[in-house]
Amino acid sequence: MTKYHPRNDLVLVLPDQAATHHGTIALPASAQQTPTIGTIVEVGPGILKDDGTYIPLDLQEHDRVQFTPDNKRPHFDMDGKQHLLMREGEILCKLSEEPQTEMRMPEPAPIQTLVVPGIPKTGAVGSPGTPS
């Protein structure tokens, strides 16, 4: 079995399975969408600097990621599964399984009464019971 070790800022991703069926209808290969979510299997050492040291990548093995769709990426067959090789910059975001907190609207501020000299305190101008 061949094991791949990405170089520099490359990562090896196992994409999620593409949808081959829509309900009970089998989709032809041309209609199947390339998955854009996957799991990182291997990570390169990072970006090589001029002094010979590496800037480590922000990604790690087992990270779930979303990446840009591109059918021209190199594909590698490992253990009967297709893997993709891509640069770290092609990965749009890491996905997490953290529970979402409930979003709440802030409490409205209490209504303040504005007192203006010369305007009566009861009722609005033009409303019944107020002098005009």
C-alpha positions as CSV (number, residue, x, y, z in Angstrom):
1,M,0.0,0.0,0.0
2,T,1.4,3.4,-1.0
3,K,1.2,6.2,1.6
4,Y,1.3,9.8,0.4
5,H,3.0,12.5,2.4
6,P,2.1,16.0,1.1
7,R,4.9,18.6,0.8
8,N,5.0,22.2,1.9
9,D,1.4,23.7,2.1
10,L,-0.4,20.8,0.5
11,V,-3.0,18.7,2.2
12,L,-4.5,15.3,1.3
13,V,-8.3,15.3,1.7
14,L,-10.8,12.4,1.7
15,P,-13.9,14.0,0.1
16,D,-17.4,13.0,1.3
17,Q,-19.2,10.6,-1.1
18,A,-20.8,12.3,-4.1
19,A,-24.6,11.9,-4.6
20,T,-25.1,9.2,-7.2
21,H,-28.9,9.1,-6.7
22,H,-31.6,11.7,-6.4
23,G,-34.5,9.8,-4.8
24,T,-34.9,6.7,-6.9
25,I,-33.3,8.1,-10.0
26,A,-29.7,7.2,-10.7
27,L,-27.7,10.3,-11.8
28,P,-25.3,10.1,-14.7
29,A,-21.6,11.0,-14.0
30,S,-22.1,14.3,-15.7
31,A,-24.9,15.3,-13.3
32,Q,-23.1,14.2,-10.1
33,Q,-21.8,17.1,-8.1
34,T,-18.2,17.0,-6.9
35,P,-18.3,17.0,-3.1
36,T,-16.8,20.1,-1.5
37,I,-16.7,18.8,2.0
38,G,-14.2,16.3,3.3
39,T,-11.8,15.1,6.0
40,I,-8.1,15.9,6.0
41,V,-6.0,12.7,6.0
42,E,-2.4,14.1,5.7
43,V,-0.9,17.6,6.1
44,G,2.3,18.9,4.7
45,P,4.9,20.5,7.0
46,G,4.0,24.1,6.0
47,I,5.2,27.0,3.9
48,L,9.0,26.9,3.5
49,K,10.7,30.2,4.4
50,D,14.0,31.5,2.9
51,D,15.9,30.6,6.1
52,G,14.8,26.9,5.7
53,T,12.2,26.9,8.5
54,Y,8.5,26.2,8.0
55,I,5.4,28.2,8.8
56,P,3.1,25.5,10.1
57,L,-0.4,25.1,8.5
58,D,-3.5,26.0,10.4
59,L,-5.0,22.6,9.5
60,Q,-4.5,19.2,11.2
61,E,-5.4,15.6,10.4
62,H,-9.1,14.7,11.0
63,D,-10.3,18.3,10.5
64,R,-13.5,18.5,8.5
65,V,-13.2,21.1,5.9
66,Q,-15.1,22.8,3.0
67,F,-13.1,23.5,-0.1
68,T,-13.6,25.0,-3.6
69,P,-14.9,22.6,-6.2
70,D,-12.4,21.8,-8.9
71,N,-12.4,18.6,-11.0
72,K,-8.8,19.2,-12.2
73,R,-7.2,18.5,-8.8
74,P,-4.9,15.5,-8.5
75,H,-6.8,12.4,-7.4
76,F,-5.1,9.5,-5.5
77,D,-6.5,6.1,-4.9
78,M,-5.8,4.9,-1.3
79,D,-7.5,1.9,0.1
80,G,-10.1,2.0,-2.7
81,K,-11.1,5.6,-2.0
82,Q,-10.4,8.7,-4.1
83,H,-8.4,11.3,-2.2
84,L,-7.7,14.9,-3.4
85,L,-4.5,16.9,-3.1
86,M,-4.9,20.6,-2.7
87,R,-3.2,23.7,-1.3
88,E,-4.2,25.0,2.1
89,G,-5.4,28.2,0.4
90,E,-8.1,26.2,-1.5
91,I,-9.8,25.3,1.8
92,L,-12.5,27.8,2.6
93,C,-13.2,26.9,6.2
94,K,-13.0,24.3,8.9
95,L,-16.3,22.7,10.0
96,S,-17.1,22.0,13.7
97,E,-19.8,20.1,15.4
98,E,-20.3,22.7,18.2
99,P,-23.9,23.2,19.1
100,Q,-25.4,26.5,18.1
101,T,-26.5,28.8,20.9
102,E,-30.0,30.3,20.7
103,M,-29.9,33.8,19.2
104,R,-31.9,36.3,21.2
105,M,-32.9,39.8,20.3
106,P,-31.7,42.4,22.8
107,E,-34.3,43.8,25.1
108,P,-35.8,47.0,23.8
109,A,-34.8,50.2,25.6
110,P,-37.5,51.7,27.8
111,I,-39.5,54.5,26.2
112,Q,-38.5,57.8,27.5
113,T,-40.8,60.8,27.6
114,L,-39.4,64.0,26.2
115,V,-40.7,67.1,27.9
116,V,-40.6,70.2,25.7
117,P,-41.5,73.6,27.2
118,G,-44.7,75.0,25.6
119,I,-46.1,71.6,24.7
120,P,-48.7,70.1,27.0
121,K,-47.7,66.8,28.8
122,T,-50.9,64.9,28.1
123,G,-51.7,63.5,24.7
124,A,-50.2,64.2,21.3
125,V,-50.7,67.3,19.2
126,G,-53.9,67.0,17.3
127,S,-55.3,64.1,19.4
128,P,-58.7,64.5,21.1
129,G,-58.7,66.3,24.4
130,T,-55.6,68.4,23.7
131,P,-55.7,72.1,23.0
132,S,-54.5,73.0,19.5
